[in-house]
């Protein structure tokens, strides 16, 4: 019996090739989009899930309360973790990590390893980073020990065994030993790096005594708790611990610490603290809903396209019933056809997904999947979903088709019920409501990204070349060598540029009451050329000047946000006020207008600037726009003549600053592409209903043509009902889209408004798409010879 069912089903699908192709294509696209989206969602939700002890690992973070503010730091001081391990028995192990950058040399091979991580020797006891070579217990124990990832090791050693070999670190050429090689770290890991250097190198060689510094913050700290211990229980013990260990220091500095525990698996998607890679749970929800909607649209299409052919198959059903076929048998036949069609779509979807995974990885900016075979559980899930979709989506058409009265359909007077018509129109309205909501959302995402890209940031970033000297002693000589070079308009040196990280500095600034108020302020070390080069605007006082000898040691410039922090009603009031900061004392000489030195997702924070040539590792070069390549070549030539041991590298300021919005730009691209797919599938559904409606009104159209109706009037007649559906869909979708996109925009400190024209554009696009889709079928029907349509009367 099953063989007969399959044979009839295949014969029927082959007979109606165009219908079958459209239906299979809709399901294939819908299932593929759903599969890829859920790969992405699963990837985001599985951040750090590959660690076997992830449920017992917590990130230790600090709230730092000062008289001015509370700082929600994602890091701790260097002394916290060793002391906690010593004092609190609930802690099984700890691991601290900190980012760095090293010049690495091996003979003629030299690289600036930007993705360097200092890590405690306990790293491999806390986390499941797999060592291919080396002993995990001792790999990061000694000073100047290095563990490479597989990919990084090949740069220096090719296919030879690197363990035990020596490399030279930093400009000093310190001999470091390779003690291990680890598997490349998955993209969905909070801790990422190409080269891991023993923490003792930092705490005992480069910065001796760092482990005992309670007020020096810079370590990302992870605690592995013993089984049965919870993060909340640990948090209750921290106040007494801090009071015992650092109570006097906190009181003296007027900086009071609160330690909190964040579960490792929650850090990426749920932490609100700045300073680390962050995902968006909202985006995960949005993409999950989009995936479900796309699959739902595909299922709706299936129902509509199948019932659209019910009139064609009515006589087939009538004949079968006359020869004795029971209703249950007919229903089974149509359900099997439905499941078969879905399984064919599943096969095509699997192949299409496999082909699209590399492109999807590129679009997502992450290796979401290494290939279809690495996601067999998802493939199995898609297979089961195909069977379910086939059965569920086939039930309604099966019941409709198997319920036809043979006498009626064989006489050619078959007509669908009002309920059936309303259901199909309701399904199409739901499809287009979803599509219109996605169109509105896509436009809102685009306008927000465009707003961020084009907003006045308060500084000049065009044609600005940034070169990191990595603290080389000859950095000032290099900067001076560029002055007067053809194509170089100006140069400046600094510790930070907008978009890059900058340290927080313990500061005491005279407030409006005349007292020295403690605060932790962002700090830029700059030279005399920095403010004019970046075209920062002074709103009070003056910029740093070589005419004032004390500017190198006793002058500070701050931004407007810092002025407000200390209670001044105008920038002018802050001029001449006292400051103490990192061993320096002096007066505020100027106030710059607020500029966005961080992402537009964050509010502008208080910022201070001081002249400190020794701390300025970045050289900013303003280049002419004419012959850019020759200018860069000339700069590189100077670099090689002054610092030949270091590789020359640079980046453009505008590109670097825009990197902050990469995750939003990827979200924009992904959202746009999936919105297009949803609209495409919706158009197939509309085409199906138009085809069905036209088929039902074939004789009416023939009569109207005989009576002299024009092509335009017939097209208008057939299109009007569908356009009304689209208008109804718009009024359903618009308020829903407005609400959810308003919630999405709340995550941006600086955001655009949802303008009225967005809804107008969305409505016009939806109506235009619907009209073009329906008019194709309407024109085809209107051009039909009325003799053929009336022949059976």
C-alpha positions in Angstrom: 0.0 0.0 0.0 2.8 2.4 0.9 4.5 1.7 -2.4 1.3 2.6 -4.2 1.0 5.8 -2.2 4.5 6.8 -3.0 4.1 5.9 -6.7 1.0 8.0 -7.1 2.5 10.9 -5.1 5.6 11.0 -7.3 3.6 10.8 -10.4 1.4 13.6 -9.2 4.4 15.8 -8.3 6.0 15.1 -11.6 2.8 15.9 -13.5 2.6 19.4 -11.9 6.3 20.3 -12.1 5.9 24.1 -11.7 3.7 23.8 -8.7 6.0 21.2 -7.1 9.0 23.4 -7.8 7.5 26.5 -6.2 6.3 24.5 -3.2 9.6 22.7 -2.7 11.6 25.9 -3.2 9.6 27.7 -0.6 10.1 24.9 1.9 13.7 24.5 1.0 14.5 28.2 1.5 12.4 28.4 4.7 14.1 25.3 6.2 17.6 26.4 5.2 17.1 29.8 6.7 15.7 28.3 9.9 18.6 25.8 10.1 21.3 28.5 9.7 19.6 30.9 12.2 19.5 28.2 14.8 23.1 27.3 14.2 23.9 30.9 15.0 21.6 31.0 18.0 23.1 27.7 19.3 26.6 29.1 18.8 25.8 32.2 20.8 24.1 30.3 23.6 27.0 27.8 23.9 29.7 30.4 24.7 32.2 28.7 27.0 30.0 25.6 27.2 33.0 23.4 26.1 34.5 23.7 29.5 33.6 20.6 31.6 33.6 22.6 34.8 31.7 25.6 33.4 28.9 25.2 36.0 31.5 25.8 38.8 33.5 28.6 37.1 32.7 32.2 37.9 34.1 35.5 36.8 35.0 37.7 39.7 34.1 41.4 39.1 34.3 44.5 41.2 32.0 47.5 42.0 34.3 50.4 43.0 32.5 53.1 44.9 34.1 56.5 45.0 32.7 59.8 46.3 32.0 60.7 42.7 30.6 57.5 41.2 30.3 53.8 41.2 32.5 52.0 38.7 31.2 48.6 37.5 34.5 47.0 36.5 34.7 43.6 34.8 38.2 43.1 36.3 39.8 42.9 39.8 43.0 44.0 41.4 46.0 41.6 41.0 46.0 40.7 44.7 42.4 39.6 45.0 42.6 36.1 43.5 45.7 34.7 45.4 44.3 36.1 48.7 40.8 34.6 48.1 42.3 31.2 47.3 44.4 31.4 50.6 41.5 32.7 52.8 38.4 31.0 51.5 38.4 27.2 51.4 35.4 27.1 49.1 37.7 28.1 46.2 39.3 25.1 44.5 41.4 27.1 42.1 41.7 30.5 40.4 43.1 31.7 37.0 43.9 35.3 36.0 44.3 36.4 32.5 45.3 39.8 31.0 45.8 40.9 27.4 49.1 42.0 26.1 51.2 42.5 22.9 54.7 41.2 22.3 57.3 41.5 19.6 58.3 37.9 18.9 61.4 36.9 16.9 62.9 33.7 15.6 65.8 34.3 13.3 64.4 36.4 10.4 60.8 35.7 11.4 59.3 38.5 13.4 55.7 39.2 14.4 54.0 41.6 16.7 51.7 39.2 18.5 48.7 41.4 19.3 46.7 38.5 20.7 49.0 37.7 23.6 47.5 36.6 26.9 49.2 36.5 30.3 47.8 33.6 32.2 48.4 31.8 35.5 49.8 28.3 35.5 46.4 27.1 36.8 44.7 28.0 33.5 44.6 24.4 32.3 43.3 23.2 35.6 40.3 25.6 35.5 39.5 25.6 31.8 39.5 22.8 29.2 42.0 24.3 26.7 43.5 21.1 25.3 47.3 20.8 25.1 48.4 18.8 22.1 52.0 19.0 23.3 53.5 19.9 26.6 52.5 19.2 30.3 49.4 21.3 31.3 50.5 21.2 35.0 53.8 23.0 34.3 53.4 24.6 30.9 52.9 28.2 32.3 54.7 27.8 35.6 58.1 29.3 35.0 58.9 32.9 33.9 59.2 33.4 30.1 57.2 30.2 29.3 55.1 30.3 26.2 52.2 28.2 25.0 51.1 28.7 21.3 47.9 27.7 19.6 48.4 25.3 16.6 47.8 28.1 14.1 50.3 30.5 15.8 53.0 27.8 16.3 53.1 27.1 12.5 54.1 30.7 11.8 57.4 30.2 13.6 58.1 26.4 13.4 56.1 25.0 10.5 55.6 21.3 11.0 58.5 20.8 13.5 57.9 20.3 17.2 58.2 23.7 18.9 58.3 22.5 22.5 61.6 23.3 24.1 62.6 25.8 21.4 63.5 29.4 22.2 62.1 32.6 20.9 63.0 36.3 21.7 60.4 38.4 23.3 60.0 42.2 23.2 62.6 44.8 22.0 65.0 43.6 24.7 65.2 40.1 23.1 64.3 38.1 26.2 64.8 34.4 25.6 61.5 32.6 26.1 60.9 28.8 25.9 57.9 27.2 24.2 56.4 24.8 26.7 53.3 23.7 25.0 51.0 23.8 22.0 47.2 24.0 22.5 44.3 23.3 20.1 43.0 26.4 18.4 40.5 28.0 20.7 36.8 27.9 19.5 35.3 31.3 18.5 32.7 31.0 21.2 35.2 31.4 24.0 35.6 34.5 26.2 39.3 33.8 26.6 41.0 34.1 23.2 44.6 34.4 22.2 47.3 33.1 19.9 50.2 33.2 22.4 49.9 32.5 26.2 52.7 33.8 28.4 53.2 32.7 32.0 51.7 35.2 34.5 54.9 35.1 36.5 56.6 36.8 33.6 54.4 39.8 34.2 54.1 39.8 38.0 57.7 38.9 38.8 59.8 40.2 35.9 58.0 43.1 34.2 56.1 44.4 37.2 57.6 42.8 40.3 55.3 42.9 43.4 52.1 43.1 41.2 50.6 40.2 43.1 50.5 42.3 46.3 48.9 45.4 44.8 45.3 45.8 46.0 44.4 49.0 44.3 46.0 48.2 40.9 43.2 46.8 38.7 43.8 44.9 35.5 43.2 41.2 35.8 40.3 39.2 34.5 39.8 36.7 37.4 38.1 33.4 37.3 37.3 31.3 40.3 36.7 27.5 40.2 34.5 26.7 43.2 34.4 23.4 45.0 31.3 21.2 44.3 28.3 22.3 46.3 29.4 25.9 46.6 27.4 28.7 44.9 28.4 32.1 43.7 25.8 33.7 45.9 27.2 32.0 49.0 30.6 33.3 48.1 29.4 36.8 47.7 28.2 36.9 51.3 31.8 36.1 52.5 33.5 38.8 50.4 32.7 41.9 52.6 34.5 40.4 55.7 37.4 39.2 53.5 37.8 42.7 52.0 37.6 44.4 55.3 40.2 42.1 56.8 42.6 42.4 53.8 42.0 45.9 52.4 39.8 47.8 54.9 42.5 50.4 55.8 43.5 50.9 52.2 39.9 51.4 51.0 39.3 54.0 53.8 42.5 55.9 52.9 41.8 56.0 49.2 38.0 56.5 49.7 37.5 53.7 47.2 35.3 50.9 48.5 35.1 47.5 46.7 32.3 45.1 46.4 33.1 41.7 44.8 30.5 39.9 42.8 30.4 36.5 41.0 29.2 36.1 37.4 28.6 32.5 36.2 30.9 31.8 33.3 28.1 30.8 31.0 26.3 34.1 31.7 29.2 36.5 31.0 28.9 36.7 27.3 25.1 37.3 26.9 24.0 38.6 30.3 26.8 40.7 31.7 26.3 44.5 31.5 29.8 45.4 32.3 32.0 47.1 29.8 35.4 46.1 28.6 34.9 42.6 27.2 33.4 40.9 24.2 29.7 40.9 24.6 26.8 39.3 22.8 23.2 40.3 22.8 20.5 38.2 24.3 18.0 40.5 22.5 19.6 39.6 19.2 19.3 35.9 20.1 15.6 36.3 20.8 15.1 38.3 17.6 16.8 35.8 15.4 15.0 32.9 17.1 11.6 34.6 16.4 12.7 35.3 12.8 13.6 31.7 12.3 10.2 30.5 13.7 8.4 33.1 11.5 10.3 32.1 8.4 9.4 28.4 9.0 5.8 29.4 9.8 5.6 31.4 6.5 6.9 28.4 4.6 4.3 26.2 6.2 1.5 28.7 5.4 2.7 28.7 1.8 2.5 24.9 1.7 -1.1 25.0 2.8 -2.0 27.8 0.4 -0.2 26.4 -2.6 -1.7 22.9 -2.0 -5.3 24.2 -1.5 -4.8 26.4 -4.5 -4.7 23.2 -6.6 -7.7 21.7 -4.9 -10.0 22.7 -7.8 -7.7 20.9 -10.3 -7.8 17.7 -8.1 -11.5 17.9 -7.3 -12.5 15.6 -10.2 -9.7 13.2 -9.3 -11.1 12.9 -5.8 -14.6 12.5 -7.2 -13.6 9.6 -9.5 -11.8 7.9 -6.6 -14.8 8.2 -4.3 -17.1 6.9 -7.0 -15.0 3.7 -7.4 -15.1 3.2 -3.6 -12.1 5.0 -2.1 -12.9 5.8 1.5 -12.2 9.3 2.9 -9.4 8.0 5.3 -7.5 6.5 2.4 -7.7 9.7 0.4 -6.6 11.7 3.4 -3.6 9.4 3.9 -2.7 9.7 0.2 -2.6 13.5 0.5 -0.7 13.5 3.8 1.9 11.1 2.3 2.3 13.5 -0.7 2.8 16.3 1.7 5.4 14.5 3.8 7.2 13.3 0.6 7.3 16.9 -0.7 8.8 18.0 2.7 11.4 15.3 2.6 12.5 16.3 -0.9 12.7 19.9 0.5 14.7 18.6 3.4 17.3 16.9 1.1 17.6 20.1 -1.0 17.8 22.2 2.2 20.6 20.0 3.6 22.6 20.4 0.5 21.9 24.2 0.3 22.8 24.7 4.0 26.0 22.8 3.5 26.9 25.1 0.6 25.9 28.2 2.5 27.7 27.5 5.8 31.0 29.1 4.7 29.2 32.2 3.4 27.1 32.3 6.5 30.3 32.1 8.7 31.7 35.0 6.8 28.5 37.0 7.2 28.3 36.3 10.9 32.0 37.1 11.3 32.5 33.9 13.3 33.0 30.2 12.6 29.5 29.3 13.6 29.9 25.9 12.1 32.8 24.0 10.4 30.4 22.1 8.1 27.1 20.2 7.9 28.7 17.0 9.4 29.6 18.8 12.6 26.0 19.5 13.2 24.4 16.1 12.7 22.0 16.6 15.7 20.7 19.7 14.0 20.3 17.8 10.7 18.4 15.0 12.4 16.2 17.7 14.1 15.6 19.3 10.7 14.6 15.8 9.3 12.1 15.2 12.1 10.8 18.8 11.6 10.3 18.1 7.9 8.2 15.0 8.7 6.2 17.0 11.3 5.7 20.0 8.9 4.6 17.6 6.2 2.1 15.9 8.4 0.7 19.1 10.1 0.7 21.2 7.0 -0.8 18.3 5.0 -3.7 17.7 7.4 -5.8 20.7 6.3 -5.4 20.2 2.5 -6.0 16.4 3.0 -9.3 17.0 4.9 -10.4 19.6 2.4 -9.7 17.5 -0.7 -11.0 14.3 0.8 -14.3 15.9 1.8 -15.4 16.8 -1.7 -18.8 15.4 -2.7 -18.3 13.3 -5.9 -21.6 14.2 -7.5 -20.9 18.0 -7.1 -17.3 18.0 -8.3 -18.0 15.7 -11.3 -20.6 18.1 -12.5 -18.0 20.9 -12.3 -19.8 22.9 -9.7 -17.1 22.7 -7.1 -16.7 25.8 -4.8 -14.9 26.3 -1.6 -16.5 27.3 1.7 -16.5 30.8 3.2 -14.5 29.4 6.1 -11.9 28.1 3.8 -11.5 31.4 1.9 -11.3 33.3 5.2 -8.7 30.9 6.5 -6.5 31.2 3.4 -6.8 35.0 3.4 -6.1 35.1 7.1 -2.9 33.0 6.6 -1.7 35.4 3.8 -2.5 38.4 6.0 -0.4 36.8 8.8 2.4 36.2 6.3 2.5 39.8 5.2 2.1 41.1 8.7 5.3 39.3 9.6 7.0 40.5 6.4 6.0 44.1 6.9 7.2 43.9 10.5 10.6 42.7 9.2 10.7 45.4 6.6 10.1 48.1 9.3 12.7 46.5 11.5 15.3 46.3 8.7 14.8 50.0 7.9 15.1 50.9 11.6 18.3 48.9 12.0 19.7 50.6 8.9 18.8 54.1 10.0 20.4 53.5 13.4 23.6 52.1 11.9 23.7 55.0 9.4 23.2 57.4 12.3 26.2 55.9 14.1 28.4 56.0 11.0 27.6 59.6 10.2 27.2 61.2 13.6 29.6 64.0 14.4 32.1 62.4 16.8 33.7 65.6 17.9 37.2 64.8 16.5 38.8 64.3 13.1 39.5 60.7 12.0 39.8 61.0 8.2 43.2 60.2 6.6 44.6 59.4 10.0 47.3 56.7 10.1 47.9 55.1 13.5 51.2 53.3 14.2 51.9 51.5 17.5 55.5 51.7 18.5 54.9 49.3 21.4 56.9 51.5 23.7 60.1 51.3 21.7 62.8 53.7 23.1 63.2 55.2 19.6 59.5 56.1 19.2 60.1 59.9 19.6 62.9 59.8 17.1 60.6 58.0 14.7 57.8 60.6 15.1 60.3 63.5 14.6 61.6 61.8 11.4 58.2 62.1 9.8 57.9 65.8 10.1 58.3 67.4 6.7 57.9 64.1 4.8 56.1 64.4 1.5 52.4 63.5 2.1 52.6 63.9 5.9 50.5 66.9 7.0 51.1 66.5 10.8 52.0 64.0 13.5 51.1 63.5 17.2 51.9 61.0 19.9 49.5 59.6 22.6 48.8 56.6 24.8 45.3 56.2 23.3 43.2 57.2 20.3 39.4 57.3 20.2 38.1 53.8 20.0 41.1 52.2 21.7 41.2 51.2 25.4 42.5 53.7 27.9 43.4 53.2 31.6 41.4 54.5 34.5 43.5 56.7 36.9 43.0 57.3 40.6 42.5 61.1 40.6 41.8 63.8 43.1 40.3 66.9 41.5 39.2 70.1 43.3 35.5 70.3 43.2 33.2 73.4 43.3 33.4 73.4 47.1 37.2 73.7 47.0 37.8 70.1 48.3 39.9 67.5 46.5 37.3 65.0 45.3 38.4 61.4 44.6 37.4 59.8 41.3 38.6 57.2 38.8 39.0 59.0 35.5 39.9 57.9 32.0 43.3 59.2 31.2 45.1 60.0 27.9 48.8 60.7 27.8 49.4 63.0 24.9 51.9 65.4 23.4 51.6 69.0 22.4 50.4 68.2 18.9 47.5 65.8 19.9 44.7 68.3 20.5 45.2 70.3 17.2 45.8 67.2 15.2 42.5 65.6 16.1 40.8 69.0 15.9 39.4 68.8 19.5 37.5 72.0 20.3 38.5 74.0 23.4 35.4 75.4 25.3 37.4 77.0 28.1 41.0 77.8 28.9 43.7 76.7 26.5 45.3 73.6 25.0 48.8 72.4 26.0 51.5 74.7 24.7 55.3 74.5 24.4 55.3 78.1 25.6 54.4 77.0 29.1 57.3 74.9 30.6 55.1 73.6 33.4 52.7 71.9 31.0 54.9 68.8 30.8 54.5 68.2 34.6 51.8 70.4 36.1 48.9 70.8 33.6 45.8 68.9 32.9 43.0 69.2 30.2 39.7 67.6 30.9 36.4 67.2 28.9 33.0 68.7 29.7 31.7 65.4 31.3 34.5 65.6 33.8 33.6 69.3 34.6 30.0 68.2 35.3 31.2 65.3 37.5 32.9 67.7 39.9 29.9 70.0 40.1 30.9 73.0 38.0 28.1 74.8 36.2 30.3 75.9 33.4 33.7 74.8 31.9 35.2 78.1 32.8 34.8 77.5 36.5 37.1 74.5 36.3 40.1 76.4 34.9 42.9 76.8 37.5 41.5 74.2 39.9 44.0 71.7 41.5 44.5 68.1 40.6 46.5 65.1 41.9 46.9 62.1 39.6 49.4 59.3 39.5 52.1 61.1 41.4 51.6 64.4 39.6 50.1 67.7 41.0 49.1 70.8 39.1 46.2 72.8 37.7 43.5 72.4 35.1 44.5 74.6 32.1 41.8 73.8 29.6 38.5 72.0 28.9 37.8 70.3 25.6 34.3 69.8 24.1 33.0 66.3 24.7 34.0 63.9 21.9 33.1 60.3 21.5 36.3 58.5 22.5 34.3 55.3 23.0 31.5 53.7 21.1 28.1 55.5 20.5 26.6 52.6 22.6 28.1 54.3 25.6 27.6 57.7 27.2 30.6 60.0 27.0 32.6 59.6 30.2 34.8 62.0 32.1 38.3 62.1 30.5 41.6 63.8 31.5 44.7 64.4 29.4 48.3 65.1 30.5 51.6 65.6 28.7 53.6 62.5 29.2 56.0 61.7 26.3 57.2 58.5 27.8 53.7 57.0 27.9 52.8 57.9 24.3 53.3 54.6 22.3 50.9 55.5 19.5 52.0 57.8 16.6 49.2 59.4 14.7 50.0 60.6 11.2 47.7 62.9 9.2 48.4 62.1 5.6 47.3 63.9 2.4 44.7 62.2 0.3 46.6 62.4 -3.0 49.2 59.7 -3.3 48.5 57.6 -0.2 50.5 54.6 -1.1 53.7 56.6 -1.7 53.2 58.3 1.7 52.8 55.0 3.5 55.9 53.7 1.7 57.9 56.7 2.8 56.7 56.3 6.4 57.6 52.6 6.3 61.1 53.4 5.0 61.6 55.7 8.0 60.4 53.0 10.4 62.8 50.4 8.9 65.7 52.8 9.2 65.0 53.6 12.8 63.4 50.4 14.2 64.5 47.6 11.8 64.0 44.9 14.4 60.2 45.6 14.6 57.6 44.7 11.9 55.9 47.7 10.4 52.2 47.8 10.8 49.5 50.5 10.8 45.8 51.0 10.7 43.5 53.9 9.6 41.7 55.7 12.4 38.3 55.7 10.7 38.4 52.0 10.0 39.6 51.2 13.5 36.9 53.3 15.2 34.2 51.7 13.0 35.3 48.2 14.2 33.4 48.9 17.4 30.2 48.5 15.4 31.1 45.3 13.6 28.6 43.2 15.7 25.8 45.7 14.9 26.8 45.7 11.2 26.7 41.9 11.1 23.4 41.9 12.8 22.2 44.4 10.2 23.4 42.2 7.3 22.0 39.0 8.8 18.7 40.6 9.6 18.4 42.1 6.1 19.1 38.8 4.4 16.7 36.9 6.4 14.0 39.6 6.0 14.5 39.3 2.2 14.0 35.5 2.5 10.8 36.0 4.5 9.4 38.4 2.0 10.4 36.1 -0.9 8.6 33.1 0.7 5.5 35.4 1.5 5.4 36.3 -2.2 5.2 32.6 -3.0 2.2 32.3 -0.7 0.5 35.3 -2.2 1.2 33.9 -5.7 -0.4 30.7 -4.5 -3.6 32.4 -3.2 -3.7 34.6 -6.4 -3.5 31.4 -8.5 -6.3 29.8 -6.5 -8.5 32.8 -6.6 -8.0 33.2 -10.3 -8.8 29.6 -10.9 -12.0 30.0 -9.0 -13.0 33.1 -11.0 -12.0 31.8 -14.5 -15.6 31.7 -15.8 -16.4 35.1 -14.2 -13.3 36.6 -16.0 -14.5 35.0 -19.3 -18.0 36.5 -18.9 -16.5 39.9 -18.1 -14.3 39.8 -21.2 -17.2 38.8 -23.4 -19.1 41.8 -21.9 -16.2 44.1 -22.9 -14.2 44.4 -19.7 -10.7 45.8 -20.2 -7.4 44.2 -19.2 -6.9 46.9 -16.6 -10.3 46.5 -15.0 -9.8 42.8 -14.7 -6.4 43.2 -13.2 -7.8 45.7 -10.7 -10.6 43.4 -9.8 -8.3 40.5 -9.1 -5.7 42.6 -7.2 -8.0 44.6 -5.0 -8.8 41.9 -2.5 -5.1 41.1 -2.0 -4.0 44.7 -1.6 -6.7 45.1 1.1 -5.1 42.1 2.8 -1.7 43.8 2.7 -3.2 47.0 4.1 -4.8 45.1 7.0 -1.4 43.3 7.5 0.3 46.7 7.7 -2.0 48.0 10.5 -1.3 44.8 12.4 2.4 44.8 11.9 3.2 48.6 12.4 2.5 48.9 16.2 4.1 45.6 17.0 7.3 46.5 15.0 7.3 50.0 16.6 7.2 48.5 20.1 10.0 45.9 19.6 12.3 48.2 17.7 11.9 50.9 20.3 13.1 48.3 22.9 16.0 47.4 20.6 17.1 51.1 20.3 17.1 51.4 24.1 20.4 49.6 24.1 22.2 52.5 22.4 23.3 55.5 24.4 23.0 57.6 21.2 20.2 56.6 18.9 17.9 57.8 16.2 14.2 58.2 16.5 11.7 55.9 14.6 10.4 58.4 12.1 6.9 58.3 10.5 8.4 57.9 7.0 9.8 54.5 7.9 6.2 53.1 8.1 5.3 54.9 4.9 8.2 53.3 3.1 7.4 49.9 4.5 3.8 50.2 3.4 4.8 51.3 -0.1 7.3 48.4 -0.4 4.8 45.9 0.8 2.0 47.1 -1.5 4.4 47.2 -4.5 5.7 43.7 -3.8 2.1 42.4 -3.4 0.9 44.1 -6.5 3.8 42.9 -8.7 3.3 39.3 -7.4 -0.5 39.3 -7.9 -0.5 41.3 -11.2 1.5 38.5 -12.8 -1.2 36.0 -12.2 -4.0 38.6 -12.9 -2.6 39.6 -16.3 -2.2 36.0 -17.2 -5.8 35.3 -16.4 -7.0 38.5 -18.1 -5.3 37.5 -21.3 -6.8 34.1 -21.3 -9.2 33.3 -24.2 -12.8 33.5 -22.8 -13.9 30.7 -25.2 -11.7 28.2 -23.2 -13.0 29.4 -19.8 -16.7 29.2 -20.9 -16.4 25.9 -22.9 -17.8 23.8 -20.1 -20.9 25.9 -19.6 
